[in-house]
Amino acid sequence: MTTLNEILSVPQFKGLKLLNSNGDLSAEVTNLDITENNDIKHFTSNNSFILTTGVLFQDNQDNLKKLIKDLNDIHTAGLGIKVSRFLHEIEQDVIDFADAIEFPLIEIPESWNLGEITHEISSFISDSETGKLNYALQVQQELNQLLIKGFSIDTMIERMSKLLGVPIILFDPFKAPEAYSRHYRQGNVLMAEHTKYFMNHYQDALIYDKNNLVFENKDHVIFKVLGYTYFPYYLMVSQVNKLSYPFSLLTLEQVVSVLSFALYKNTKIQEAEENDINRFFESLVNNQNDQTLSIKKHADLLRQYYIYPSDYYQIIICGIDAKNNLENSYYLNERHHLTFLWLKHKLTDIDSYISVYKLPSNDRFAILIQNRHEYYFEYLKKYNKVIVSTLMIRFHLVSEMK
């Protein structure tokens, strides 16, 4: 995506001059049209950069305002007017009109030929897009190599940050930082500031239109990363207004694609490992014969399943309230898995000897308490409120401690 701002910043086109200070240069330029008609809006397309000598407006520049309004209404990128024997200068009220609607008005030097400048800018756009494509594929290939070699998500985020030279954070489905670049390891102020911004704007990721997304005048952009289908991760790239050629939206699209696959792969590996542990625990609890495992004799084996020697064992069984309407099975699986991860993270923070299992037979959760603590119930009540507001999930107590 080549913008007017990029075109004006190229030394080759330094003769082009923005006449109105509020002209928005962030619009994409896809093609150029030369016209001497005042009804060009019927014959051009959005994102076109329109060039004219202004011969029709040499006697009355008020009509130029109507042309500017028409071009702005159909979302063209801007209007370039050649200062020549037809229009020696653009009147201030015309400039002010364009400024009021932030429509770019570009002055083209008299010595420039409109046909030549059209060809040169078109060639620049073509070469620019090729360069951006090559860069995006290069970044994708580099991240793919990290993925193939088994590098962590943290390493991939750090490498991406070094390639782009800007801060990057990956937020998990609970809106907590999962991985982040070195910029955030130098103190907590930047992390707190950017996390606050994310919490206020992450829903914007749902409405980004890739055909209209531009980076000028933006500090942060947020993208959904579908490690899960219904509970996405979020990638926030900061200081994007500092990014320049050959960076483009395509680069981030490739990064998001690789990250989505990496997160999905990690999730499936993690689920497979957890399923083995969960099946073992459920079979152990439901075992009704005399061939039970002795904790003292098989301490090392049971430790692999997060069961530790203790004189105090209690189990809490809980589940997610079922809804009356039929729910998508993929949605249910993701919701159960994320609830399991949330419980495991929060409860092991209280006590590392609390173990959490997801029972395969009924999709309920077993919380194994292996230390006595008088405040466990209060903690659980508190966390129930938190998870309701985070994942919109409510726990229902199925059985008392036993």
Residue pairs with C-beta under 8 A, 6 or more apart in sequence:
1 28
1 129
1 132
1 214
1 248
1 249
1 250
2 28
2 29
2 124
2 125
2 128
2 129
3 25
3 26
3 27
3 28
3 29
3 77
3 214
3 216
4 25
4 26
4 27
4 29
4 49
4 77
4 78
4 104
4 106
5 25
5 26
5 216
6 128
6 244
6 245
7 13
7 16
7 29
7 49
7 121
7 124
7 125
8 16
8 18
8 25
8 106
10 124
12 120
12 124
13 117
13 120
13 121
13 124
15 108
15 109
15 112
16 80
16 106
16 107
16 108
17 106
17 107
18 25
18 104
18 105
18 106
18 107
19 90
19 95
19 98
19 105
19 106
19 107
20 95
20 96
20 98
20 99
20 103
20 104
20 105
21 99
22 99
22 100
22 102
23 78
23 98
23 99
23 102
23 103
23 104
23 105
23 106
24 102
24 103
24 104
25 78
25 104
25 216
26 214
26 215
26 216
26 217
27 47
27 75
27 76
27 77
27 78
27 104
27 214
28 47
28 77
28 214
29 47
29 48
29 49
29 77
29 78
29 121
29 125
30 45
30 47
30 48
30 77
30 125
31 45
31 47
31 48
31 49
31 122
31 125
32 48
32 49
32 50
32 51
32 118
32 121
32 122
33 40
33 43
33 44
33 48
33 49
33 50
33 51
34 50
34 51
34 52
34 114
34 115
34 118
35 43
35 44
35 50
35 51
35 52
36 52
36 53
36 55
36 56
37 43
37 56
38 56
38 63
38 66
38 67
40 50
40 67
40 70
40 71
41 70
41 71
41 73
41 74
44 50
44 74
44 76
45 74
45 76
46 74
46 75
46 76
47 75
47 76
47 77
48 76
48 77
49 76
49 77
49 78
49 80
49 121
50 71
50 76
50 78
50 79
50 80
51 80
51 82
51 108
51 114
51 117
51 118
52 79
52 80
52 81
52 82
53 81
53 82
53 84
53 86
53 87
53 114
54 64
54 81
54 82
54 84
54 86
54 87
55 86
56 63
57 63
57 64
57 67
57 86
57 87
58 86
58 87
61 87
61 90
61 91
61 93
61 94
62 94
64 90
64 94
65 94
65 97
67 79
68 79
68 94
68 97
68 98
68 101
68 103
68 105
69 101
71 79
71 103
72 101
72 103
77 104
78 103
78 104
78 105
78 106
79 98
79 103
79 104
79 105
79 106
80 106
80 107
80 108
81 87
81 90
81 105
81 106
81 107
81 108
82 108
82 109
82 110
82 112
82 114
83 89
83 90
83 107
83 108
83 109
83 110
84 110
90 105
90 107
94 105
95 105
98 104
98 105
108 114
108 117
128 245
128 246
131 245
131 246
132 245
132 246
132 247
132 248
132 250
132 251
133 250
134 246
135 246
135 247
135 248
135 251
136 248
136 250
136 251
136 253
136 254
137 254
139 160
139 163
139 251
139 254
139 255
140 254
140 255
140 257
140 258
142 159
142 163
143 156
143 159
143 160
143 254
143 255
143 258
143 259
144 258
146 155
146 156
146 159
147 156
147 258
147 261
147 262
147 265
152 179
153 170
153 178
153 179
153 259
153 262
153 263
153 266
154 179
156 179
156 258
156 259
156 262
157 168
157 169
157 170
157 179
157 180
157 181
158 181
158 182
160 168
160 181
160 255
161 167
161 168
161 181
161 182
161 183
162 181
164 237
164 243
164 247
164 251
165 242
165 243
166 237
166 238
166 239
166 240
166 242
166 243
167 180
167 181
167 183
167 184
167 190
167 194
167 237
167 238
167 239
168 180
168 181
168 235
168 236
168 237
168 238
169 177
169 179
169 180
169 181
169 184
169 191
169 194
169 195
169 198
169 235
169 236
169 238
170 177
170 178
170 179
170 180
170 225
170 233
170 234
170 235
170 236
170 259
171 177
171 178
171 198
171 202
171 233
171 234
171 235
171 236
172 178
172 233
173 227
173 228
173 231
173 232
173 233
173 338
173 391
174 338
174 342
174 390
174 391
175 198
175 199
175 202
175 234
175 390
177 184
177 191
177 195
178 233
180 191
183 190
184 190
184 191
184 194
194 220
194 236
194 238
197 219
197 220
197 236
198 220
198 222
198 234
198 236
201 220
201 222
202 222
202 234
202 236
204 222
205 222
205 223
205 224
205 232
205 234
206 224
208 221
208 222
208 223
210 249
210 253
213 221
213 249
215 221
215 240
215 241
215 243
215 249
216 241
217 241
218 240
218 241
219 238
219 239
219 240
219 241
220 236
220 237
220 238
220 240
221 236
221 237
221 240
221 252
222 234
222 235
222 236
223 234
223 235
223 236
223 237
223 252
223 256
224 232
224 233
224 234
224 256
225 232
225 233
225 234
225 235
225 256
225 259
225 260
225 263
226 232
226 233
226 260
226 264
227 233
227 259
227 260
227 263
227 264
227 266
227 267
228 263
228 267
228 334
228 338
229 330
229 331
229 334
230 328
230 330
230 331
230 334
230 335
231 334
231 335
231 338
231 391
233 259
233 263
235 252
235 255
235 256
235 259
237 252
267 337
271 337
274 340
274 358
275 360
277 305
277 306
277 357
278 357
278 358
278 359
278 360
279 360
280 305
281 305
281 307
281 357
281 359
281 366
281 368
282 357
282 359
282 360
282 361
282 366
284 292
284 293
284 305
284 307
285 315
285 366
293 301
293 302
295 302
295 307
295 309
296 309
299 308
299 309
302 308
306 355
306 368
307 355
307 368
307 370
308 353
308 370
310 353
310 370
310 371
312 369
312 370
312 371
312 372
313 368
313 369
313 370
314 368
314 369
314 401
314 402
315 366
315 367
315 368
315 369
315 401
315 402
316 366
316 367
316 369
316 380
316 397
316 399
316 401
317 359
317 364
317 365
317 366
317 367
317 397
317 398
317 399
318 364
318 365
318 367
318 395
318 396
318 397
318 398
319 362
319 363
319 364
319 365
319 395
319 396
319 398
320 335
320 336
320 339
320 363
320 393
320 394
320 395
320 396
321 394
321 395
321 396
332 363
335 391
335 393
336 358
336 363
337 358
338 391
339 365
339 387
339 391
339 393
340 356
340 358
340 365
342 387
342 390
342 391
343 356
343 365
343 367
343 383
344 356
346 383
346 386
347 354
347 356
347 367
347 379
347 383
348 354
348 355
348 356
350 373
350 376
350 379
351 369
351 371
351 373
353 369
353 370
353 371
354 367
354 368
354 369
354 370
354 371
355 367
355 368
355 370
356 365
356 366
356 367
356 368
357 365
357 366
357 368
358 364
358 365
358 366
359 365
359 366
364 398
369 376
369 401
384 394
384 395
387 393
387 395
388 394
